[in-house]
Amino acid sequence: METIVNLIIQAVAGAVGGNAVGKGMKNASLGGTGDTIAGAIGGIGGGQILSAIIPALAGGAEGGLDIGAIIGQIIGGGAGGAILTAVVGLIKNAMSGQR
């Protein structure tokens, strides 16, 4: 059950991070829906990578989530979503500008 909760936290945090990058960096924006989708995918990826590097972020050994794990999932998901949205947006805009 914690795995699903972790994925939801990471996806939501990633979507927020993706939208923040889209609003802050207009040249990296994919549009509202694109920022949300790229951010959610990046959030899940970033959160999973961070959980693999720091196993304590995956949740407590007793089967519950503590506040530290939740904050870690939010930070990892938000950062992953922001990074993926920025990279994809910059690549998309660079490719469209070369035509």
C-alpha positions as CSV (number, residue, x, y, z in Angstrom):
1,M,0.0,0.0,0.0
2,E,2.9,2.4,0.7
3,T,4.1,2.0,-2.8
4,I,0.9,3.4,-4.2
5,V,0.9,6.3,-1.7
6,N,4.6,7.0,-2.6
7,L,3.7,7.1,-6.3
8,I,0.8,9.4,-5.8
9,I,2.9,11.8,-3.7
10,Q,5.7,11.7,-6.3
11,A,3.3,12.3,-9.2
12,V,1.5,15.2,-7.6
13,A,4.7,16.8,-6.4
14,G,6.2,16.3,-9.9
15,A,3.1,17.9,-11.5
16,V,3.5,20.9,-9.2
17,G,7.2,21.1,-10.0
18,G,6.6,20.8,-13.7
19,N,4.0,23.6,-13.6
20,A,6.3,25.8,-11.6
21,V,9.1,25.4,-14.1
22,G,6.6,26.0,-17.0
23,K,5.4,29.3,-15.4
24,G,8.9,30.4,-14.4
25,M,10.8,29.5,-17.6
26,K,8.5,30.5,-20.5
27,N,11.1,29.1,-23.0
28,A,10.8,25.7,-21.4
29,S,7.0,25.6,-21.1
30,L,5.1,22.7,-22.7
31,G,1.7,24.3,-22.1
32,G,-0.4,23.6,-19.0
33,T,-1.3,20.0,-19.8
34,G,2.2,19.2,-21.1
35,D,3.9,20.7,-18.0
36,T,1.6,18.6,-15.8
37,I,2.2,15.3,-17.6
38,A,5.9,15.7,-18.0
39,G,6.1,16.8,-14.4
40,A,4.2,13.8,-13.1
41,I,6.3,11.4,-15.1
42,G,9.5,13.2,-13.9
43,G,8.2,13.2,-10.4
44,I,7.7,9.5,-10.3
45,G,11.1,8.9,-11.9
46,G,12.9,11.3,-9.6
47,G,11.2,10.0,-6.5
48,Q,12.0,6.4,-7.4
49,I,15.6,7.2,-8.0
50,L,15.9,9.2,-4.8
51,S,14.2,6.3,-2.9
52,A,16.7,3.8,-4.3
53,I,19.6,6.0,-3.3
54,I,18.2,6.7,0.2
55,P,16.0,3.7,1.2
56,A,14.7,5.5,4.3
57,L,12.5,7.6,2.0
58,A,10.5,4.6,0.9
59,G,8.8,4.4,4.2
60,G,9.3,2.9,7.6
61,A,10.2,-0.7,8.2
62,E,7.0,-1.1,10.2
63,G,4.9,-0.5,7.2
64,G,4.0,3.1,7.8
65,L,5.0,6.4,6.3
66,D,6.6,8.9,8.6
67,I,6.8,12.6,8.0
68,G,10.4,12.4,6.9
69,A,9.6,9.9,4.2
70,I,6.7,12.0,3.0
71,I,8.8,15.2,2.8
72,G,11.5,13.2,1.0
73,Q,9.0,12.0,-1.6
74,I,7.7,15.5,-2.1
75,I,11.2,16.9,-2.6
76,G,12.3,14.1,-4.9
77,G,9.1,14.2,-6.9
78,G,9.1,18.0,-7.2
79,A,12.7,18.1,-8.3
80,G,12.3,15.3,-10.8
81,G,9.2,16.9,-12.3
82,A,10.9,20.2,-12.6
83,I,14.0,18.8,-14.2
84,L,12.2,16.6,-16.7
85,T,9.8,19.4,-17.7
86,A,12.7,21.9,-18.2
87,V,14.8,19.5,-20.2
88,V,11.9,18.4,-22.5
89,G,10.6,21.9,-22.9
90,L,14.1,23.2,-23.9
91,I,14.7,20.4,-26.3
92,K,11.2,20.9,-27.9
93,N,11.7,24.6,-28.3
94,A,15.2,24.2,-29.6
95,M,14.0,21.7,-32.2
96,S,11.1,23.8,-33.3
97,G,13.4,26.9,-33.7
98,Q,15.7,25.1,-36.1
99,R,13.1,24.7,-38.8
